[in-house]
Amino acid sequence: MMVVTLKRCYSDVDGICGEAAALCCNSSNPQKSLAIARGNGHLSVMEHSAFTFLVEGVSRALLAQLTRHRIASFSVQSQRYIDMSSKCAYVVPPNIKSLRPSAESEFMYQMGMIHGWYKNWQDELLAAGHTQGEANEDARFVLPNATATSLMVTMNARELMHFFELRCCNRAQWEIRQMAWLMLEQCKIVAPELFKDAGPACFRGPCPEGKMTCGNPPKKE
Ligand SMILES: Cc1cc2nc3c(=O)[nH]c(=O)nc-3n(C[C@H](O)[C@H](O)[C@H](O)COP(=O)(O)OP(=O)(O)OC[C@H]3O[C@@H](n4cnc5c(N)ncnc54)[C@H](O)[C@@H]3O)c2cc1C
């Protein structure tokens, strides 16, 4: 199951970004200065912040999408140092689960087959004299996108706004979208001012997706 936890951020993120904005225009009102700076697209003031999330129980398919976001820092559970033969878990897409009552167990049966292949390659590599690390790193080539992983990701508020714009959108893939909304929910609690209008691009203007638009934007509340 996906679990997203905001582990750390500055104690007063709205305050420090507001102070940065106020300093730029010699204002004594940080909150108002922050609102003006954001309205003017002077978004660098939002970079005086860092949000670190622990994300557990997500697929390697999600990981591939998440790490496309370059203005972020990542630490991901290693499939080289960790022997996956004892602790492999899998993410089953909800649409597969809902196909028929037996779909989830069929899917897990397939994962079990793959897991068997993983163990076979690992054993053969170890028997051929390779180290455990080498066996892990080559056997993992058969592991699927569904393999669950855990990671830490750190982004500043400017990057988070951009991330939410793309990944809270109905056009984003379901798993990363679910993760983005869980992150946004927690950001809004600790920095309500910064993330006041955060969310998919359609929260702040017209949908940028053109012909690909979902035509059914999520509600702000
Ligand atoms: C619905 C959807 C579908 C997608 N489909 C595909 C797909 O089919 N194939 C695919 O490969 N990817 C796909 N992606 C991924 C997408 O192309 C981006 O790689 C990903 O969303 C990261 O966005 P970004 O580069 O804006 O973000 P970040 O890497 O977080 O960068 C943030 C911003 O910083 C600036 N920036 C960062 N690096 C540079 C740089 N080197 N030069 C100039 N400016 C920079 C840009 O303004 C950028 O928007 C998809 C994404 C979405 C949301």
The ligand as a Tripos MOL2 file, in Angstrom:
@<TRIPOS>MOLECULE
LIG
   53    58     1     0     0
SMALL
NO_CHARGES

@<TRIPOS>ATOM
      1 C1          0.9240   13.4100  -18.6620 C.3       1 LIG1
      2 C2          2.3910   13.2120  -18.8900 C.ar      1 LIG1
      3 C3          2.8340   12.4250  -19.9350 C.ar      1 LIG1
      4 C4          4.2050   12.2260  -20.1580 C.ar      1 LIG1
      5 N1          4.6010   11.4330  -21.2050 N.ar      1 LIG1
      6 C5          5.9220   11.2590  -21.4500 C.ar      1 LIG1
      7 C6          6.3790   10.4540  -22.5540 C.ar      1 LIG1
      8 O1          5.5950    9.8930  -23.3080 O.2       1 LIG1
      9 N2          7.7140   10.3140  -22.7370 N.ar      1 LIG1
     10 C7          8.6390   10.9410  -21.9360 C.ar      1 LIG1
     11 O2          9.8360   10.7790  -22.1690 O.2       1 LIG1
     12 N3          8.2410   11.6950  -20.8880 N.ar      1 LIG1
     13 C8          6.9200   11.8770  -20.6340 C.ar      1 LIG1
     14 N4          6.5340   12.6570  -19.5680 N.ar      1 LIG1
     15 C9          7.5560   13.2660  -18.7210 C.3       1 LIG1
     16 C10         7.7980   14.7450  -19.0950 C.3       1 LIG1
     17 O3          8.2390   14.8650  -20.4320 O.3       1 LIG1
     18 C11         8.8620   15.3810  -18.1780 C.3       1 LIG1
     19 O4         10.0970   14.7250  -18.3290 O.3       1 LIG1
     20 C12         8.4740   15.3120  -16.7040 C.3       1 LIG1
     21 O5          7.1240   15.6440  -16.5240 O.3       1 LIG1
     22 C13         9.3480   16.2680  -15.9240 C.3       1 LIG1
     23 O6          8.9430   17.5890  -16.2460 O.3       1 LIG1
     24 P1          9.9460   18.8130  -16.2920 P.3       1 LIG1
     25 O7         11.0980   18.5350  -17.1920 O.co2     1 LIG1
     26 O8          9.1360   20.0300  -16.5920 O.co2     1 LIG1
     27 O9         10.3540   18.8700  -14.7660 O.3       1 LIG1
     28 P2         11.7270   19.0890  -14.0020 P.3       1 LIG1
     29 O10        12.7950   18.1890  -14.4940 O.co2     1 LIG1
     30 O11        11.3450   18.9770  -12.5810 O.co2     1 LIG1
     31 O12        12.1580   20.5450  -14.3510 O.3       1 LIG1
     32 C14        11.4280   21.6710  -13.8510 C.3       1 LIG1
     33 C15        11.6100   22.8040  -14.8230 C.3       1 LIG1
     34 O13        12.9750   23.2280  -14.7850 O.3       1 LIG1
     35 C16        13.3810   23.6250  -16.0970 C.3       1 LIG1
     36 N5         14.4800   22.7350  -16.5230 N.ar      1 LIG1
     37 C17        14.9110   21.6070  -15.9010 C.ar      1 LIG1
     38 N6         15.9650   21.0770  -16.5480 N.ar      1 LIG1
     39 C18        16.1760   21.8800  -17.6220 C.ar      1 LIG1
     40 C19        17.1200   21.8410  -18.6830 C.ar      1 LIG1
     41 N7         18.0320   20.9000  -18.8030 N.pl3     1 LIG1
     42 N8         17.0660   22.8190  -19.5900 N.ar      1 LIG1
     43 C20        16.1520   23.8110  -19.5220 C.ar      1 LIG1
     44 N9         15.2170   23.8940  -18.5430 N.ar      1 LIG1
     45 C21        15.2370   22.9380  -17.6020 C.ar      1 LIG1
     46 C22        12.1560   23.4810  -17.0040 C.3       1 LIG1
     47 O14        11.4890   24.7270  -17.0400 O.3       1 LIG1
     48 C23        11.3180   22.4620  -16.2850 C.3       1 LIG1
     49 O15         9.9280   22.5450  -16.5910 O.3       1 LIG1
     50 C24         5.1720   12.8530  -19.3230 C.ar      1 LIG1
     51 C25         4.7190   13.6550  -18.2620 C.ar      1 LIG1
     52 C26         3.3560   13.8380  -18.0440 C.ar      1 LIG1
     53 C27         2.9160   14.7040  -16.8790 C.3       1 LIG1
@<TRIPOS>BOND
     1     1     2 1
     2     2     3 ar
     3     2    52 ar
     4     3     4 ar
     5     4     5 ar
     6     4    50 ar
     7     5     6 ar
     8     6     7 ar
     9     6    13 1
    10     7     8 2
    11     7     9 ar
    12     9    10 ar
    13    10    11 2
    14    10    12 ar
    15    12    13 ar
    16    13    14 ar
    17    14    15 1
    18    14    50 ar
    19    15    16 1
    20    16    17 1
    21    16    18 1
    22    18    19 1
    23    18    20 1
    24    20    21 1
    25    20    22 1
    26    22    23 1
    27    23    24 1
    28    24    25 2
    29    24    26 1
    30    24    27 1
    31    27    28 1
    32    28    29 2
    33    28    30 1
    34    28    31 1
    35    31    32 1
    36    32    33 1
    37    33    34 1
    38    33    48 1
    39    34    35 1
    40    35    36 1
    41    35    46 1
    42    36    37 ar
    43    36    45 ar
    44    37    38 ar
    45    38    39 ar
    46    39    40 ar
    47    39    45 ar
    48    40    41 1
    49    40    42 ar
    50    42    43 ar
    51    43    44 ar
    52    44    45 ar
    53    46    47 1
    54    46    48 1
    55    48    49 1
    56    50    51 ar
    57    51    52 ar
    58    52    53 1
@<TRIPOS>SUBSTRUCTURE
     1 LIG1         1 GROUP 0 **** ****
